[in-house]
Amino acid sequence: MKILFPVISLLFLIHFKGKAQTEFILEPSQSMIMTGKGPGQDGTINPYFGQDCYAIVNNIGEREFSIRVQQEGKIIEEIPILKGELIKVKLLKGYELYLDPNPEGIAKARVDYERINE
């Protein structure tokens, strides 16, 4: 019984430590890569890296911002996201996802990922 509490506590700590950050604050002049460059360079950890998936981007701030999907430096798609809007974008293998804030103020975003079930 004495060891049960420390083991359970350790499991919770490992879970919280290993969880990817999903909420971001974007300064007006800051463009942020979310996924596509690899471990240590991406803003979030895409659990489906190397395969097709969906990125779910939610504008949780007070300002509009846009997302940009690129592949090898070529822009595939740019999508504006209004305040409170949620967008689901298909990311094919090798695509990079960027968040581009509005130059007028700070934006906030939440990013999650979903497997493509085919």
C-alpha positions as CSV (number, residue, x, y, z in Angstrom):
1,M,0.0,0.0,0.0
2,K,2.9,2.3,0.8
3,I,4.2,2.0,-2.7
4,L,0.9,2.3,-4.5
5,F,0.5,6.1,-3.9
6,P,4.0,7.0,-5.2
7,V,3.5,4.8,-8.3
8,I,0.2,6.4,-9.2
9,S,1.6,9.9,-8.6
10,L,4.6,9.1,-10.8
11,L,2.3,7.8,-13.6
12,F,0.3,11.1,-13.5
13,L,3.5,13.2,-13.6
14,I,4.8,11.2,-16.6
15,H,1.5,11.7,-18.4
16,F,1.5,15.5,-17.9
17,K,5.2,15.8,-18.7
18,G,4.8,13.9,-22.0
19,K,1.7,15.7,-23.2
20,A,2.3,18.1,-26.1
21,Q,1.6,21.8,-25.6
22,T,-1.6,22.6,-27.5
23,E,-2.3,26.2,-26.7
24,F,-0.2,29.0,-28.1
25,I,0.1,32.8,-27.8
26,L,1.2,34.4,-31.1
27,E,2.9,37.8,-31.0
28,P,2.0,40.2,-33.9
29,S,5.3,39.7,-35.7
30,Q,5.7,36.0,-34.9
31,S,5.0,33.2,-37.4
32,M,5.1,29.8,-35.7
33,I,5.6,26.4,-37.3
34,M,3.4,23.8,-35.6
35,T,4.4,20.6,-37.3
36,G,6.5,19.4,-40.2
37,K,10.2,20.1,-39.3
38,G,10.7,17.4,-36.8
39,P,11.3,16.8,-33.0
40,G,12.7,19.9,-31.3
41,Q,11.7,22.3,-34.0
42,D,7.9,21.9,-34.1
43,G,5.5,23.9,-31.9
44,T,3.4,20.8,-31.2
45,I,4.0,17.1,-31.3
46,N,2.0,15.5,-34.1
47,P,1.4,12.0,-32.9
48,Y,0.8,11.0,-36.6
49,F,4.0,12.5,-37.9
50,G,5.1,10.8,-41.2
51,Q,1.5,10.0,-42.2
52,D,-1.6,11.8,-43.3
53,C,-3.7,13.3,-40.6
54,Y,-6.0,16.2,-39.7
55,A,-4.9,19.3,-37.8
56,I,-7.6,20.9,-35.7
57,V,-6.9,24.6,-35.1
58,N,-9.2,26.6,-32.8
59,N,-8.9,30.4,-32.4
60,I,-9.4,30.8,-28.7
61,G,-8.3,34.5,-28.7
62,E,-9.8,37.8,-29.5
63,R,-8.2,38.4,-32.9
64,E,-8.3,36.8,-36.3
65,F,-5.1,34.9,-37.5
66,S,-4.4,32.6,-40.4
67,I,-2.9,29.2,-40.9
68,R,-0.6,28.3,-43.7
69,V,0.1,24.8,-45.1
70,Q,3.4,24.3,-47.0
71,Q,5.4,21.6,-48.5
72,E,9.1,22.1,-49.2
73,G,8.7,25.9,-49.1
74,K,5.7,26.0,-51.5
75,I,2.5,27.3,-50.0
76,I,-0.4,24.8,-50.5
77,E,-3.1,26.7,-48.7
78,E,-3.7,29.8,-46.5
79,I,-6.9,29.9,-44.4
80,P,-8.0,32.9,-42.2
81,I,-9.5,31.8,-38.8
82,L,-12.0,34.2,-37.2
83,K,-12.4,34.7,-33.4
84,G,-13.9,31.6,-31.9
85,E,-13.7,29.6,-35.2
86,L,-12.5,26.0,-35.4
87,I,-10.9,24.7,-38.6
88,K,-10.0,21.1,-39.5
89,V,-7.2,20.9,-42.1
90,K,-6.0,17.8,-43.9
91,L,-2.2,17.5,-43.6
92,L,-0.7,15.1,-46.0
93,K,2.7,13.4,-45.3
94,G,5.4,16.0,-45.6
95,Y,3.1,19.0,-45.1
96,E,4.1,21.8,-42.7
97,L,1.5,23.7,-40.7
98,Y,2.2,27.4,-39.7
99,L,0.2,29.8,-37.6
100,D,0.5,33.4,-38.8
101,P,-0.9,36.1,-36.4
102,N,-2.6,39.3,-37.3
103,P,-0.2,42.2,-37.2
104,E,-2.6,44.2,-35.1
105,G,-2.4,42.2,-31.9
106,I,-1.8,39.0,-30.0
107,A,-3.6,35.9,-31.1
108,K,-4.3,32.6,-29.2
109,A,-4.7,29.2,-30.7
110,R,-5.2,25.6,-29.7
111,V,-3.9,22.8,-32.0
112,D,-4.8,19.2,-31.9
113,Y,-4.4,16.3,-34.3
114,E,-6.7,13.5,-35.5
115,R,-5.9,10.3,-37.4
116,I,-7.5,9.9,-40.8
117,N,-9.6,6.8,-40.8
118,E,-9.8,5.5,-44.3
